[in-house]
Amino acid sequence: MAPNPQAQKNHDELFPGHVSTLAVTDPELIETFDNFAFDEVLRHSTLDQRTRLMVQLAAIIASQAVREYRAMLGAALTIGVTPVEAKEIVYQAVPYVGIAKVFDFLHATNEVLTERGVTLPLPGQSTTTPETRMKKGLAVETLIVGDEMVQTLYATSPDDMLHFQHYLSGNCFGDTLTRTGIDIPTRELLTFSMLVALGGCEPQLKGHVAANLHVGNDRAKLIDVLTQLLPFIGYPRTLNGLRVVDDATKSQTP
């Protein structure tokens, strides 16, 4: 058994010369999966190949699948995702997924890059200092979620929880989202992908659907992302993501 010709062609573009051991031990599963992931779902996508691989990497990190991540990172680098972009995806996962879950992926990334002859460390992408991180963080937070939302978050926070809003502005947005290497609309797609794959984050996911809309990623693009994540994160989390997107974007329905 083998995947259909189109699935095989798409697969070979990502993994040139690779012979899957699972195709030998589990041929029925690989035929079904490859036909689905590397043909059927691609026919419902207008995402460029690089963006598709980047959102899949973000979701795979959140799914804690290190071996699959290594394989897909290799594919991403093969089709033109840069080492800087790969590292920035991992760095962005830290505030959303947590360093405890990202630690192994950081090492895996370094190993894959080193195997490909990339010299580490990569050029720095930070744009802030300890003195400017809060101001710049607030600016990019406002750009992403809107001034009204930022003001509401600060105004409605109980006094004993207000420091978390400062952490969000200074650390999540200031230390991370102000970095160069990946533009803001793509970073919001990465955050969306991580939250969907994590599961149980529907309130935050709703906020980042709104944020994606605010930076120009419309309903169609978010559904496209979910379509490309489905083979890797499964139906339950994908369907939960679709529900949140549908609820937040009904007015955009054609």
C-alpha positions in Angstrom: 0.0 0.0 0.0 1.2 3.5 -0.7 -0.3 7.1 -0.5 -1.9 8.4 -3.7 0.4 10.1 -6.2 -0.5 13.6 -5.1 0.0 12.9 -1.5 3.3 11.2 -2.2 4.4 14.2 -4.3 3.5 16.7 -1.5 5.2 14.5 1.1 8.3 14.1 -0.9 8.6 18.0 -1.2 8.8 18.1 2.6 10.9 15.0 3.2 13.0 14.5 0.1 14.6 11.0 0.0 13.1 10.0 3.3 11.8 6.4 3.7 9.4 6.1 6.6 9.9 3.1 8.8 6.2 3.3 9.7 5.3 2.8 6.0 6.9 -0.6 6.4 5.5 -1.5 9.8 2.1 0.3 9.6 1.4 0.7 5.8 -2.4 1.0 6.2 -2.2 3.8 8.7 0.4 5.7 6.7 -1.5 5.4 3.5 -4.6 6.8 5.2 -2.8 9.5 7.1 -0.7 10.7 4.2 -3.6 10.8 1.8 -5.5 12.9 4.3 -2.7 15.2 5.6 -0.7 15.6 2.4 -3.5 15.7 -0.1 -7.1 16.0 1.1 -6.7 18.8 3.6 -4.3 20.7 1.3 -7.1 20.9 -1.3 -9.0 23.1 1.2 -6.1 25.5 1.8 -4.9 28.9 0.5 -2.2 29.2 3.1 1.3 29.5 1.7 3.5 26.5 2.5 5.7 28.3 4.9 2.9 29.6 7.0 1.3 26.2 7.0 4.4 24.6 8.4 4.9 27.3 11.0 1.4 27.0 12.5 1.8 23.2 12.5 5.1 23.5 14.4 3.4 25.8 16.9 0.6 23.4 17.5 2.9 20.4 17.7 4.9 22.1 20.5 1.7 22.7 22.4 0.8 19.1 21.8 4.1 18.0 23.4 5.1 15.8 20.4 8.9 16.1 20.3 9.6 13.4 17.7 6.9 14.7 15.3 8.3 18.2 15.9 11.8 17.2 14.9 10.5 15.7 11.7 8.3 18.6 10.8 11.0 21.2 11.7 13.2 19.4 9.2 10.4 19.7 6.6 9.9 23.4 7.5 13.6 24.2 7.0 13.6 22.3 3.7 10.8 24.4 2.2 12.2 27.8 3.4 11.3 28.5 7.0 14.4 30.2 8.3 16.3 29.3 11.4 15.3 32.6 12.9 11.6 31.9 12.3 12.0 28.4 13.7 13.6 29.7 16.9 11.0 32.5 17.2 8.2 30.0 17.2 9.8 28.2 20.1 10.5 31.4 22.0 6.9 32.5 21.5 5.7 29.2 22.9 7.3 30.0 26.3 4.7 32.5 27.5 1.8 30.6 26.1 2.8 27.0 26.7 5.3 27.4 29.6 9.0 26.7 29.7 8.5 23.3 31.4 6.8 22.1 28.2 9.0 24.1 25.8 12.4 23.1 27.3 12.8 19.9 25.2 11.7 21.6 22.0 14.3 24.3 22.5 17.0 21.6 22.7 15.5 19.7 19.8 15.5 22.8 17.7 19.2 23.5 18.5 20.0 19.9 17.6 18.3 20.0 14.3 19.8 23.4 13.4 23.3 22.2 14.4 22.8 19.1 12.3 22.1 21.3 9.3 25.2 23.4 9.8 23.6 26.4 11.4 25.9 28.4 13.8 24.3 29.2 17.2 23.4 31.5 18.7 21.4 33.1 16.0 21.4 36.9 15.6 19.4 38.5 18.4 15.8 39.6 17.6 15.0 41.5 20.8 13.9 45.2 20.4 13.5 46.0 24.1 15.5 46.7 27.2 14.5 46.3 30.9 13.7 50.0 30.8 11.5 49.9 27.6 9.8 46.5 27.7 6.7 47.7 29.5 6.1 50.7 27.2 6.8 48.8 24.0 4.8 45.8 25.3 1.8 48.0 25.9 2.2 49.4 22.5 2.2 46.0 20.8 -0.6 44.7 23.1 -2.7 47.7 22.0 -1.9 47.0 18.3 -3.0 43.4 18.7 -6.0 43.5 20.9 -7.0 47.2 20.7 -6.8 50.1 23.1 -10.3 49.5 24.5 -9.5 45.9 25.5 -6.2 46.9 27.1 -8.0 49.6 29.2 -10.7 47.2 30.1 -8.3 44.5 31.3 -6.5 47.0 33.5 -9.6 48.7 34.8 -11.5 45.5 35.7 -8.6 43.7 37.3 -8.9 43.2 41.1 -6.0 45.0 42.9 -4.5 41.8 44.1 -4.4 40.5 40.5 -3.2 43.6 38.7 0.4 42.4 38.6 -0.7 39.8 36.1 -1.8 42.5 33.7 1.7 44.1 34.1 3.2 40.7 33.4 1.2 40.3 30.3 2.2 43.7 29.0 5.8 43.6 30.0 6.7 39.9 29.7 4.3 38.3 27.2 4.0 41.2 24.9 7.0 43.3 25.8 9.7 40.5 26.0 8.2 38.3 23.3 5.8 39.8 20.8 8.0 42.9 20.2 10.7 40.6 18.8 11.6 40.8 15.1 11.9 37.7 12.9 8.1 37.1 12.5 5.5 39.7 11.7 2.6 40.4 14.0 -0.2 38.8 11.9 1.8 35.6 11.7 2.6 35.7 15.4 -1.2 35.9 16.1 -1.8 32.8 14.0 0.9 31.0 16.0 -0.7 32.0 19.3 -4.1 30.8 17.9 -2.6 27.5 16.9 -0.9 26.9 20.3 -4.1 27.7 22.2 -6.2 25.4 20.1 -3.7 22.6 20.5 -3.4 23.1 24.2 -7.1 22.5 24.8 -9.1 24.0 27.7 -8.1 27.5 26.7 -11.4 28.6 25.1 -11.7 31.9 26.9 -8.1 32.9 25.8 -8.8 31.4 22.4 -11.9 33.7 22.0 -9.7 36.7 22.8 -7.1 35.7 20.3 -9.7 35.1 17.6 -10.6 38.7 18.1 -7.0 39.7 18.1 -6.4 37.8 14.8 -9.3 39.7 13.3 -7.9 42.9 14.6 -4.5 42.4 12.8 -6.1 41.3 9.6 -6.5 37.5 9.8 -10.1 36.9 8.8 -12.5 34.0 9.5 -11.5 32.2 6.3 -7.8 32.2 7.3 -8.5 30.9 10.8 -10.6 28.1 9.4 -7.8 27.4 7.0 -5.3 27.1 9.9 -7.6 24.8 11.7 -8.0 22.6 8.6 -4.2 22.3 8.4 -3.9 21.5 12.1 -6.5 18.8 12.1 -4.3 15.8 11.2 -1.9 16.7 13.9 -4.1 17.7 16.8 -7.2 15.5 16.2 -10.9 16.3 15.9 -12.0 17.2 19.4 -9.6 20.2 19.8 -10.1 21.2 16.2 -13.9 21.2 16.6 -13.6 23.2 19.8 -11.5 25.7 17.9 -14.1 25.8 15.1 -16.9 26.5 17.5 -15.0 29.5 19.0 -14.1 30.9 15.6 -17.7 30.5 14.4 -19.2 32.2 17.5 -16.8 35.1 17.2 -17.1 35.6 13.5 -20.7 34.9 12.5 -20.9 38.3 10.9 -18.1 37.3 8.5 -20.0 34.2 7.3 -20.5 34.5 3.5 
